[in-house]
Amino acid sequence: MSRPRQGQPDRWGWPGDPDRQDADRQCPVCWSRVGAVPCPVCEWDFPDDPAAARRRERSAAAQWDLRAALRASRAAPDRVRPAGRGRVLPELEALLRRSPPAWDAVPPADRSRSAGPAEDITGAGSRPVDRSGAVSVLTALAAGEVDAVHFLTVSAAGLTADVLVRDHGGGLCAREDRRAEIAWPEVAPWLPHAAAERDFLLAGGIGVTPPYGANGLARAADLVWDAPIGRAAGSLLAALRTARDEGRSAPLVLAGGAPGWRWPDLTLRAIAHAVPPTARITLADDRAPLDLLSSVCRGVPLRHGYALLTRRVGTEVDASAQERIKPLLLFPSGTLLPDDGELSVNVTLRAAPDETRSTFALPLVVARGANPRDWAVVRTGQVRISPGGQTDVTVVLDPSAGPRFSEPGTVVETLVDEDLLLGRSAPAAEPDVDLLLLLELGGSAADLARRAGLLTEVLEQLAAQWPESSRLRVGAIGYGGHTFGPVRASADEDVLTYSRPGRAHDVARELKAWPPAPAGHAFAAPLEDALYAAARSRMWRADARHILLVVGSRPPHPWRQGSDLALPCTHGWDWEESLRGLREGRRARVVAVHDPYPPPRSWRRQSLDRLRHAWRELGRQHYFELGAHGAEDVASAVRAAAGMRGTAPGLMVDAHDGDTLFGTWTRNENEET
């Protein structure tokens, strides 16, 4: 048998020429640079007589690869994960370095036992080892002692950086705009595309095929990984370094999501050396970073409680806010969420018989301070019920989003004038308002009738609110769809329909007569044309409040071709630039009403992401979904955007209200999410 070339693995995956002495000695088991004996990574002791110890070295190399293969098999999805803890994925069997022939006769289960304890290899477990340090840091954040906490997770999927801040209600939430993710293929582009092989290398496996070896990358594995790990860690730590350089208190919580995996562990050590963390947490299962954040936030007690504002029994409808408001404390300060499931409170409410309205507000407030008038409204629900009627409401405590209502079909989210609700200010006179409507005409006649019907009802309610027609001026722009040919749409086609600015009743009648227009393109509408026209409209008065109300389904065309199926705008108009000009230049408030999103499988992921981004940006100030919200909800948002205070919303009465200070409720702590 011919002798392998220098550095070329033989059929056992063994580096050739073991007697060669390199300036940087390399471990034959883990392929690391070694400056001391034994190897600090795998504890190989480099016997003086390599020829006599050749058999033992091969066995050690095989066990090293087997440990990595078991970890990679444990991380595989359930649908492909082999049955039993000690089983290796079939596609990894061929990658492992082999021991002498006698080892091949050993049953796979016995090989697994010889590789080490199953818990050490697979990372079995379902709880973080110790989260007390992270909980302590987040408790300081909730108390206002620090402005933000940086949370960096290194897992088998990659590196994830999150920034946790306090919301206006005192709860903890992750900033979506500050989230950064780097997958391992981005860190090291030479990693195999197949997930199992990639995980095998990340866990420390060497194997008998590239990327390691003479036909792949450099033989010393740590030489290959040092540079990409440094670049990835540096990019994710840039925001943290900037905050600390500016003198801000920026604690770092470092989380390890792949215990025992060689290169994720090395990344954790490199980050901890560069920027010492305030706390560390080790995750012993395969939960996602956001799930880990939620788990840690569950261990932080509430800094301030949450209450529901109700009407005090025995008070008149027109009584002052101080007299009629009674807080129903739902989640007291110091409340802890259970490790699993959710914490919910069931409240039975009724509408007082002396009420003249059928719509009632359910304001959830953060109980900060002794006076309810100083409390901040964090979320407001709305129910419709006849006077004297009764309903049950369930409020769920979310560790990252505060309290929320769990009956989307019964309780709808709405906006409320906080100052008016809590009696901090009195109703104001009707202001001068310019309201411009953007209505999508594309689609079926039923689609247009539903959208136009909503706008007609909104305009009728607003007309009753502004008895002087000159104070409210309404205009409308309808947009259909571009007609795309084999290459592009015609740049000079007219896709917009205009109404003359005037009274709300006149524009409402005109909207009913607008016919539907061809959709043109399934994945975008010329909303960017309508926004461009709105930004340059002459209907805006200098001394009036400006409101833009957008009702549609499809997102605008991008100004240039992206990765999804939406074709670019024929004029090259940037809808985000026009929207920014309306908000900043015209000082316009934007109210967005969107058709329900299509089923996820009916659109490609990139197109669906762009759809959601567009309506999320349009509805940054006020957002409603057609069907889930009605004309009264939209009209309320328009009145709030116009600065009209109107009258304080009606509050419901605790059905079991008696002599207790905070009313009654029932708590469920162990419901499954």
Legacy VTK file of the C-alpha trace (Angstrom):
# vtk DataFile Version 3.0
C-alpha trace
ASCII
DATASET POLYDATA
POINTS 673 float
0.000 0.000 0.000
1.421 3.364 -0.974
2.246 5.874 1.701
-0.043 8.945 1.788
1.338 12.275 0.696
2.386 14.700 3.395
-0.763 16.096 5.000
-3.049 13.825 2.931
-5.520 11.766 5.012
-5.358 8.010 4.537
-8.455 5.824 4.312
-8.962 6.112 8.081
-9.011 9.919 7.890
-5.601 10.065 9.549
-3.129 12.885 8.663
-0.126 11.403 6.852
3.467 11.539 8.091
2.788 11.437 11.844
6.527 11.647 12.538
6.814 15.065 10.880
7.456 17.837 13.422
5.732 21.153 12.574
6.563 24.525 14.021
2.896 24.671 15.109
2.220 21.206 16.425
-1.169 19.835 15.412
-3.310 17.475 17.439
-4.209 14.353 15.415
-7.541 14.008 17.227
-9.146 17.481 17.115
-6.768 19.129 14.580
-5.970 22.055 16.864
-2.758 23.984 17.229
-1.064 22.667 20.326
1.496 24.490 22.430
1.377 22.230 25.456
0.834 18.587 26.337
-1.807 17.294 26.764
-3.967 18.991 24.102
-6.116 21.617 25.904
-9.097 20.805 23.658
-9.304 16.997 23.600
-6.642 16.086 26.210
-4.613 13.958 23.792
-1.282 13.272 25.508
1.057 12.830 22.482
2.826 9.589 23.491
6.549 9.379 22.818
6.162 6.307 20.617
3.513 7.234 17.979
3.854 3.927 16.186
2.961 1.960 19.320
0.067 4.293 20.124
-1.324 4.493 16.573
-4.261 2.216 17.357
-5.244 4.240 20.450
-5.001 7.502 18.527
-7.338 6.227 15.839
-9.837 5.174 18.475
-9.643 8.619 20.103
-10.207 10.326 16.734
-13.194 8.103 16.014
-14.726 8.881 19.405
-14.118 12.609 18.867
-16.047 12.515 15.581
-18.738 10.326 17.122
-19.389 12.895 19.863
-19.778 15.625 17.237
-22.079 13.424 15.139
-24.295 12.677 18.141
-24.643 16.374 18.923
-25.487 17.120 15.287
-28.043 14.290 15.243
-29.615 15.640 18.431
-30.023 19.060 16.776
-31.748 17.615 13.688
-35.492 18.294 13.213
-37.843 15.727 14.741
-38.921 14.440 11.332
-35.399 13.235 10.481
-33.947 12.704 13.960
-33.012 9.029 14.489
-34.840 7.130 17.203
-32.872 6.794 20.430
-30.314 9.083 22.022
-27.288 7.132 20.888
-28.155 7.021 17.182
-26.352 8.951 14.464
-27.963 10.325 11.315
-27.274 7.957 8.393
-25.743 10.742 6.289
-23.167 11.361 9.021
-22.055 7.748 9.329
-19.927 7.997 6.182
-18.214 11.183 7.393
-16.734 9.778 10.597
-13.096 8.874 10.899
-12.755 5.183 11.593
-10.857 3.293 14.242
-8.943 0.128 13.428
-11.074 -2.719 11.990
-11.810 -4.107 15.452
-13.755 -0.900 16.223
-16.063 -1.416 13.247
-17.267 -4.656 14.832
-18.453 -2.812 17.946
-22.276 -2.287 17.942
-23.354 1.379 17.444
-24.933 1.522 20.925
-21.640 0.468 22.518
-19.778 3.089 20.468
-22.156 5.739 21.791
-21.544 4.678 25.379
-17.809 4.789 24.864
-18.095 8.320 23.490
-19.253 9.667 26.856
-22.418 10.283 28.914
-25.479 10.934 26.753
-26.350 14.121 28.644
-22.905 15.582 27.991
-23.056 14.712 24.291
-26.630 15.566 23.364
-27.199 18.519 25.655
-30.324 16.893 27.022
-32.514 19.031 29.220
-35.341 21.522 29.012
-34.322 24.411 31.259
-31.542 26.959 31.329
-28.879 25.885 33.797
-28.972 29.146 35.722
-30.852 32.284 34.753
-30.530 34.170 38.034
-27.836 36.516 36.728
-29.852 37.426 33.643
-33.002 37.929 35.728
-31.078 40.265 38.047
-29.910 42.385 35.106
-33.407 42.575 33.614
-34.854 43.470 37.011
-32.500 46.454 37.052
-33.779 47.379 33.589
-37.398 47.199 34.757
-36.499 49.407 37.729
-34.989 52.057 35.457
-31.423 51.605 36.714
-30.174 50.982 33.151
-31.520 52.172 29.812
-31.128 48.945 27.833
-29.759 45.422 28.109
-27.905 43.793 25.227
-28.687 40.104 24.848
-26.367 38.025 22.637
-27.103 34.364 21.904
-24.756 31.892 20.228
-26.571 28.736 19.115
-26.275 25.975 16.558
-28.134 28.219 14.093
-25.864 31.250 14.405
-25.407 34.455 16.383
-28.318 36.662 17.444
-28.154 40.080 19.117
-31.196 41.694 20.765
-31.641 44.920 22.704
-34.191 44.873 25.530
-35.767 48.136 26.696
-38.640 49.257 28.900
-41.908 50.120 27.220
-44.084 53.023 28.316
-45.939 50.691 30.667
-42.833 49.532 32.478
-42.706 46.121 30.799
-39.736 44.661 28.941
-39.657 44.281 25.186
-37.090 43.587 22.469
-36.470 46.328 19.920
-37.279 44.792 16.528
-35.289 47.464 14.694
-32.169 46.624 16.731
-32.285 42.863 16.207
-29.336 41.389 14.283
-28.810 37.814 13.156
-25.856 36.098 11.499
-26.280 32.468 10.432
-23.260 30.177 10.461
-23.148 29.941 6.630
-22.682 33.726 6.623
-19.921 33.477 9.219
-18.102 30.711 7.318
-19.307 30.497 3.683
-17.288 27.336 3.112
-19.516 25.308 5.446
-21.511 22.534 3.714
-25.014 23.378 2.549
-26.522 20.248 4.132
-27.634 21.060 7.682
-26.476 17.760 9.200
-22.943 18.040 7.796
-22.772 21.692 8.826
-23.805 20.863 12.388
-21.255 18.039 12.495
-18.434 20.486 11.725
-19.807 23.113 14.132
-19.847 20.540 16.911
-16.131 19.947 16.304
-16.177 16.994 13.935
-13.254 16.541 11.529
-14.328 13.686 9.265
-12.590 12.196 6.242
-13.808 14.632 3.563
-13.384 18.393 2.918
-13.742 21.170 4.037
-10.871 19.955 6.245
-7.898 18.026 4.902
-5.464 18.489 2.020
-8.266 18.998 -0.527
-10.155 21.486 1.614
-9.138 24.255 4.006
-6.094 24.580 6.231
-5.418 21.495 8.313
-5.484 23.250 11.673
-9.210 23.735 12.336
-8.788 26.664 14.736
-6.751 28.551 12.118
-9.756 28.300 9.823
-12.256 29.572 12.403
-10.404 32.360 14.225
-10.884 35.100 11.615
-14.585 34.553 10.715
-15.558 34.253 14.379
-13.767 37.515 15.138
-15.531 39.341 12.300
-18.985 38.060 13.248
-18.564 38.882 16.931
-17.190 42.327 16.122
-20.156 43.254 13.932
-22.702 42.216 16.572
-20.839 43.992 19.371
-20.536 47.309 17.505
-23.721 48.781 19.010
-22.700 47.701 22.502
-19.227 49.208 22.145
-20.724 52.477 20.893
-23.096 52.674 23.866
-20.276 52.079 26.336
-17.970 54.548 24.575
-20.693 57.183 24.983
-20.805 56.518 28.720
-24.160 54.755 28.783
-24.766 51.818 31.066
-25.138 48.862 28.697
-25.074 45.471 30.435
-24.419 42.417 28.273
-26.117 39.070 28.852
-24.316 36.283 27.004
-26.337 33.141 26.261
-24.957 29.855 25.016
-27.446 27.811 23.041
-25.174 24.944 21.970
-23.317 23.627 25.020
-20.484 21.296 24.119
-20.342 22.408 20.477
-16.752 23.374 19.757
-17.054 26.462 17.571
-20.124 28.053 19.223
-18.321 27.586 22.556
-15.172 29.186 21.129
-17.289 32.105 19.897
-18.711 32.580 23.394
-15.226 32.639 24.890
-14.009 35.136 22.277
-16.934 37.478 22.960
-16.517 37.199 26.732
-12.812 38.018 26.363
-13.477 41.057 24.154
-16.440 42.430 26.149
-16.870 40.871 29.606
-20.573 40.089 30.097
-22.586 41.194 33.101
-24.343 37.814 33.234
-24.169 34.494 31.434
-26.805 31.873 30.812
-26.467 28.393 29.343
-29.341 26.871 27.435
-29.555 23.099 27.466
-32.205 22.669 24.778
-32.836 23.847 21.228
-35.281 26.691 21.865
-35.051 29.808 19.694
-33.379 33.006 21.001
-36.729 34.806 21.284
-38.085 31.914 23.345
-35.039 32.204 25.579
-35.696 35.929 26.029
-39.296 35.190 26.939
-38.156 32.582 29.460
-35.809 35.032 31.157
-38.411 37.811 31.180
-40.803 35.462 32.979
-38.441 35.480 35.943
-38.615 39.284 36.324
-41.348 40.429 38.749
-43.659 43.211 37.623
-42.280 46.596 38.609
-45.739 48.195 38.381
-49.107 46.485 38.377
-51.755 46.596 35.653
-55.382 47.577 36.202
-58.597 47.852 34.205
-60.534 51.100 34.543
-64.222 50.613 35.325
-67.107 52.871 36.293
-67.798 53.205 39.994
-71.220 51.938 41.042
-73.653 54.696 41.985
-72.030 57.499 39.967
-73.833 59.468 37.292
-72.963 59.071 33.609
-71.870 62.709 33.367
-69.862 62.672 36.613
-66.265 63.833 36.610
-63.517 61.346 35.822
-62.256 61.441 39.406
-65.698 60.488 40.698
-66.676 57.822 38.186
-63.382 55.918 37.590
-62.618 52.876 39.711
-59.476 50.791 38.975
-59.823 47.027 38.978
-56.329 45.740 39.791
-55.590 42.681 37.648
-51.862 42.035 38.076
-50.327 43.578 41.232
-46.755 44.788 41.457
-44.398 41.859 42.021
-46.453 39.399 39.975
-44.393 36.548 38.489
-45.344 34.591 35.396
-45.283 30.787 35.586
-42.490 28.957 33.784
-45.016 27.405 31.398
-48.394 28.516 30.166
-49.866 31.934 30.683
-51.276 34.088 33.450
-54.786 35.318 32.767
-57.550 37.115 34.627
-61.264 36.677 33.919
-63.480 39.688 34.648
-67.268 39.888 34.442
-68.444 43.351 33.399
-71.846 44.875 32.739
-73.133 48.011 31.087
-75.024 50.215 33.527
-78.768 50.475 32.721
-78.617 54.291 32.678
-76.125 54.334 29.766
-77.359 55.754 26.467
-74.541 54.338 24.321
-73.747 50.788 23.232
-69.964 51.105 22.779
-67.709 50.953 25.824
-63.971 51.311 26.348
-61.830 48.856 28.321
-58.688 50.817 29.230
-55.751 48.840 30.646
-53.424 51.090 32.640
-50.094 50.690 34.387
-50.603 51.354 38.097
-47.680 53.685 38.702
-48.379 55.931 41.691
-51.282 56.369 44.096
-53.591 58.531 41.959
-55.312 56.735 39.047
-55.334 60.025 37.121
-51.541 59.736 36.895
-51.636 56.234 35.425
-50.752 55.673 31.762
-53.058 53.834 29.374
-51.112 50.993 27.722
-53.892 49.342 25.734
-57.585 49.999 25.141
-60.188 47.487 24.068
-63.694 48.209 22.881
-66.889 46.170 23.203
-70.394 46.699 21.903
-73.176 45.744 24.289
-76.654 47.027 25.110
-77.242 48.945 28.370
-77.829 46.461 31.179
-76.008 43.686 29.310
-73.174 41.610 30.738
-70.006 40.120 29.232
-66.872 38.244 30.311
-63.448 39.639 29.432
-60.125 37.797 29.735
-56.855 39.704 30.071
-53.585 37.824 29.515
-50.220 38.992 30.825
-47.564 38.757 28.110
-43.942 38.835 29.362
-42.822 40.961 26.410
-45.887 42.982 25.438
-47.708 43.681 28.708
-51.410 42.929 29.178
-53.593 42.060 26.206
-57.150 40.938 25.576
-57.644 37.312 24.550
-61.022 37.676 22.768
-60.198 39.241 19.377
-63.705 38.535 18.133
-65.413 40.266 21.076
-62.907 42.891 22.176
-61.258 44.962 19.438
-58.253 47.203 19.924
-58.986 50.915 19.612
-57.536 54.320 20.401
-58.678 56.523 23.247
-57.898 60.062 24.307
-55.997 59.357 27.504
-56.187 62.913 28.856
-59.932 63.068 28.333
-60.505 59.595 29.783
-58.604 60.374 32.988
-60.114 63.846 33.336
-56.914 65.774 32.680
-58.482 68.092 30.080
-61.868 69.187 28.792
-63.315 68.748 25.273
-61.971 71.207 22.731
-63.667 73.066 19.889
-63.790 71.517 16.430
-60.513 72.230 14.578
-60.111 72.886 10.860
-59.254 69.566 9.204
-58.217 68.508 5.696
-58.935 64.803 5.162
-57.609 63.095 2.018
-58.805 59.565 1.226
-56.776 57.056 -0.807
-59.019 54.191 -1.964
-57.925 51.090 -3.869
-60.331 50.501 -6.764
-58.709 47.291 -8.002
-60.349 43.941 -7.428
-63.920 42.726 -7.592
-67.027 44.866 -7.249
-67.654 43.290 -3.843
-64.169 44.268 -2.651
-64.673 47.877 -3.734
-68.172 48.005 -2.228
-66.808 46.835 1.122
-64.011 49.448 1.161
-66.182 52.291 -0.159
-68.958 51.351 2.267
-66.569 51.709 5.191
-65.422 55.137 3.989
-69.018 56.250 3.456
-69.939 55.362 7.042
-66.818 57.099 8.345
-67.638 60.277 6.423
-71.224 60.277 7.703
-70.013 60.076 11.302
-67.450 62.820 10.730
-70.045 65.052 9.077
-72.146 64.815 12.236
-69.091 65.664 14.336
-68.264 68.792 12.273
-71.578 70.639 11.891
-69.838 73.530 10.141
-68.983 72.045 6.737
-66.188 74.548 6.078
-64.134 73.236 9.001
-63.875 69.713 7.527
-62.744 69.486 3.909
-62.538 66.054 2.302
-60.846 64.911 -0.903
-60.398 61.465 -2.434
-57.986 59.732 -4.811
-58.775 56.291 -6.193
-56.099 54.027 -7.628
-56.583 50.961 -9.778
-53.744 48.962 -11.305
-50.958 49.265 -13.858
-51.418 47.327 -17.083
-48.163 45.456 -17.605
-47.189 44.185 -21.029
-44.449 41.699 -21.879
-41.764 44.095 -20.619
-43.213 46.936 -18.568
-46.286 49.071 -18.057
-47.010 52.160 -20.058
-45.463 55.124 -18.282
-48.168 57.553 -19.418
-51.247 55.547 -18.397
-53.622 57.214 -15.926
-54.340 54.958 -12.958
-55.724 57.616 -10.574
-59.276 58.889 -10.113
-59.881 62.207 -8.330
-62.807 63.786 -6.511
-63.200 67.505 -6.025
-62.412 68.533 -2.398
-65.563 69.489 -0.572
-68.060 68.432 2.081
-68.032 64.955 3.573
-71.562 64.125 2.340
-70.725 65.096 -1.253
-67.545 62.999 -1.352
-69.388 60.033 0.191
-71.973 60.116 -2.635
-69.202 60.340 -5.226
-67.362 57.319 -3.788
-70.460 55.154 -4.224
-70.425 55.881 -7.972
-66.788 54.931 -8.579
-66.574 51.690 -10.601
-64.025 48.950 -9.870
-60.810 49.013 -11.879
-58.744 46.110 -13.246
-56.230 44.908 -10.662
-53.447 44.737 -13.244
-50.778 43.185 -11.034
-51.478 40.656 -8.287
-48.631 41.597 -5.960
-48.707 45.416 -5.997
-50.974 48.383 -6.685
-50.104 51.930 -7.824
-50.428 53.192 -4.270
-47.076 54.913 -4.794
-48.748 57.031 -7.532
-51.516 57.998 -5.117
-49.030 58.875 -2.355
-46.978 60.928 -4.806
-50.130 62.837 -5.815
-51.206 63.266 -2.184
-47.860 64.754 -1.196
-48.257 67.384 -3.937
-52.000 67.984 -3.611
-53.271 71.569 -3.509
-56.112 70.758 -1.135
-53.952 71.093 1.984
-54.614 74.338 3.871
-51.757 75.915 5.794
-53.756 76.499 9.001
-55.593 73.139 9.122
-54.743 69.733 10.506
-53.830 67.240 7.766
-55.019 63.611 7.828
-54.444 60.901 5.210
-56.785 57.882 5.307
-55.612 54.916 3.182
-57.924 51.961 2.481
-56.648 49.103 0.335
-55.259 45.606 0.025
-52.099 45.344 -2.078
-48.798 47.054 -1.244
-47.339 49.808 -3.446
-44.917 49.021 -6.258
-41.249 49.324 -5.220
-39.178 52.025 -6.875
-36.847 49.344 -8.198
-37.034 45.601 -8.669
-36.531 43.620 -5.468
-36.266 39.949 -4.612
-40.033 39.342 -4.742
-42.493 39.226 -7.642
-43.681 42.846 -7.441
-42.718 44.836 -10.536
-41.190 48.299 -10.001
-43.015 51.598 -10.391
-43.018 52.768 -13.995
-42.093 56.309 -12.898
-39.488 55.215 -10.368
-41.395 56.862 -7.505
-40.428 55.840 -3.993
-43.567 55.409 -1.898
-41.620 55.619 1.368
-40.156 58.968 0.332
-43.637 60.308 -0.497
-44.972 59.016 2.818
-42.092 60.635 4.670
-42.824 63.921 2.878
-46.462 63.764 3.979
-45.583 63.078 7.599
-42.672 65.473 7.936
-43.429 68.136 5.325
-47.227 68.285 5.584
-47.351 67.181 9.237
-50.029 64.717 8.185
-51.312 61.918 10.393
-51.803 58.670 8.473
-54.618 56.214 9.202
-54.313 52.854 7.411
-57.135 50.347 6.860
-56.051 47.085 5.267
-57.899 44.051 3.925
-57.108 40.816 5.828
-53.738 39.394 4.826
-53.818 36.548 2.279
-53.061 32.993 3.455
-49.290 32.512 3.867
-49.108 29.796 1.210
-50.828 31.913 -1.452
-47.916 34.393 -1.640
-44.188 33.850 -1.677
-42.426 34.682 1.556
-40.597 37.712 0.095
-43.830 39.138 -1.327
-45.713 38.559 1.917
-42.909 40.193 3.916
-43.038 43.265 1.660
-46.840 43.402 1.990
-46.642 43.382 5.772
-43.793 45.898 5.825
-45.733 48.343 3.648
-48.907 48.291 5.739
-46.961 48.281 8.976
-45.219 51.459 7.807
-48.450 53.043 6.574
-50.199 52.161 9.841
-47.399 53.258 12.127
-49.690 55.875 13.727
-53.137 54.273 13.274
-53.779 50.811 11.840
-57.020 48.872 11.357
-58.012 45.653 9.624
-61.130 45.701 7.502
-63.641 43.314 9.038
-62.084 43.243 12.495
-62.652 46.991 12.913
-65.624 49.072 11.874
-66.395 52.610 10.791
-66.732 53.794 14.383
-63.167 52.660 15.137
-61.747 54.437 12.093
-63.773 57.595 12.738
-62.511 57.623 16.327
-58.921 57.496 15.058
-59.596 60.354 12.622
-61.094 62.455 15.410
-58.091 61.723 17.628
-55.685 62.581 14.800
-57.576 65.817 14.259
-57.140 66.770 17.906
-60.855 66.609 18.664
-61.496 65.416 22.185
-65.232 64.869 21.892
-66.603 63.194 25.017
-65.096 60.703 27.409
-65.769 57.067 26.408
-68.185 54.988 28.418
-66.815 52.598 31.028
-68.339 49.324 32.164
-69.149 48.340 35.727
-67.682 45.370 37.586
-70.586 42.920 37.752
-69.552 41.833 41.261
-68.718 45.300 42.528
-69.290 45.639 46.229
-67.375 47.110 49.095
-63.955 45.866 47.969
-61.457 48.474 46.954
-60.329 46.936 43.685
-63.286 44.763 42.668
-63.199 41.033 41.952
-61.685 38.756 39.366
-60.609 35.145 38.812
-57.028 34.223 37.934
-55.930 31.215 35.855
-52.211 30.508 36.147
-51.683 27.215 34.349
-53.455 27.568 31.029
-51.438 26.370 28.061
-50.462 28.936 25.483
LINES 1 674
673 0 1 2 3 4 5 6 7 8 9 10 11 12 13 14 15 16 17 18 19 20 21 22 23 24 25 26 27 28 29 30 31 32 33 34 35 36 37 38 39 40 41 42 43 44 45 46 47 48 49 50 51 52 53 54 55 56 57 58 59 60 61 62 63 64 65 66 67 68 69 70 71 72 73 74 75 76 77 78 79 80 81 82 83 84 85 86 87 88 89 90 91 92 93 94 95 96 97 98 99 100 101 102 103 104 105 106 107 108 109 110 111 112 113 114 115 116 117 118 119 120 121 122 123 124 125 126 127 128 129 130 131 132 133 134 135 136 137 138 139 140 141 142 143 144 145 146 147 148 149 150 151 152 153 154 155 156 157 158 159 160 161 162 163 164 165 166 167 168 169 170 171 172 173 174 175 176 177 178 179 180 181 182 183 184 185 186 187 188 189 190 191 192 193 194 195 196 197 198 199 200 201 202 203 204 205 206 207 208 209 210 211 212 213 214 215 216 217 218 219 220 221 222 223 224 225 226 227 228 229 230 231 232 233 234 235 236 237 238 239 240 241 242 243 244 245 246 247 248 249 250 251 252 253 254 255 256 257 258 259 260 261 262 263 264 265 266 267 268 269 270 271 272 273 274 275 276 277 278 279 280 281 282 283 284 285 286 287 288 289 290 291 292 293 294 295 296 297 298 299 300 301 302 303 304 305 306 307 308 309 310 311 312 313 314 315 316 317 318 319 320 321 322 323 324 325 326 327 328 329 330 331 332 333 334 335 336 337 338 339 340 341 342 343 344 345 346 347 348 349 350 351 352 353 354 355 356 357 358 359 360 361 362 363 364 365 366 367 368 369 370 371 372 373 374 375 376 377 378 379 380 381 382 383 384 385 386 387 388 389 390 391 392 393 394 395 396 397 398 399 400 401 402 403 404 405 406 407 408 409 410 411 412 413 414 415 416 417 418 419 420 421 422 423 424 425 426 427 428 429 430 431 432 433 434 435 436 437 438 439 440 441 442 443 444 445 446 447 448 449 450 451 452 453 454 455 456 457 458 459 460 461 462 463 464 465 466 467 468 469 470 471 472 473 474 475 476 477 478 479 480 481 482 483 484 485 486 487 488 489 490 491 492 493 494 495 496 497 498 499 500 501 502 503 504 505 506 507 508 509 510 511 512 513 514 515 516 517 518 519 520 521 522 523 524 525 526 527 528 529 530 531 532 533 534 535 536 537 538 539 540 541 542 543 544 545 546 547 548 549 550 551 552 553 554 555 556 557 558 559 560 561 562 563 564 565 566 567 568 569 570 571 572 573 574 575 576 577 578 579 580 581 582 583 584 585 586 587 588 589 590 591 592 593 594 595 596 597 598 599 600 601 602 603 604 605 606 607 608 609 610 611 612 613 614 615 616 617 618 619 620 621 622 623 624 625 626 627 628 629 630 631 632 633 634 635 636 637 638 639 640 641 642 643 644 645 646 647 648 649 650 651 652 653 654 655 656 657 658 659 660 661 662 663 664 665 666 667 668 669 670 671 672
